[in-house]
């Protein structure tokens, strides 16, 4: 089981996003180093972003302390349980 953290973009100023990006990266980096964060990235249309975590607790903790969230740059966020499947 995996957990998907979904961010919906708010009305964020691109300059503010770039200003906070180093702190945003520093927030999620420890989760990746511990193997709790498997993938992360924005959608190509910049409407939001998606991250895949190994636990709900890690996903929620990461979002709660993310500078993008705490500064109000994320319109909304949610964690969803994902039943991954592989297709051959």
Secondary structure in CASP SS format (residue, H / E / C, confidence):
PFRMAT SS
TARGET T0000
AUTHOR 0000-0000-0000
METHOD secondary structure of the structure
MODEL  1
X C 1.00
X E 1.00
X E 1.00
X E 1.00
X E 1.00
X E 1.00
X E 1.00
X E 1.00
X E 1.00
X C 1.00
X C 1.00
X C 1.00
X C 1.00
X H 1.00
X H 1.00
X H 1.00
X H 1.00
X H 1.00
X H 1.00
X H 1.00
X H 1.00
X H 1.00
X H 1.00
X H 1.00
X H 1.00
X H 1.00
X H 1.00
X H 1.00
X H 1.00
X H 1.00
X H 1.00
X H 1.00
X H 1.00
X C 1.00
X C 1.00
X C 1.00
X E 1.00
X E 1.00
X E 1.00
X E 1.00
X E 1.00
X E 1.00
X C 1.00
X C 1.00
X C 1.00
X C 1.00
X C 1.00
X E 1.00
X E 1.00
X E 1.00
X E 1.00
X E 1.00
X E 1.00
X C 1.00
X C 1.00
X H 1.00
X H 1.00
X H 1.00
X H 1.00
X H 1.00
X H 1.00
X H 1.00
X H 1.00
X H 1.00
X H 1.00
X C 1.00
X H 1.00
X H 1.00
X H 1.00
X H 1.00
X C 1.00
X C 1.00
X C 1.00
X E 1.00
X E 1.00
X E 1.00
X E 1.00
X E 1.00
X E 1.00
X E 1.00
X E 1.00
X E 1.00
X C 1.00
X C 1.00
X C 1.00
X C 1.00
X C 1.00
X C 1.00
END
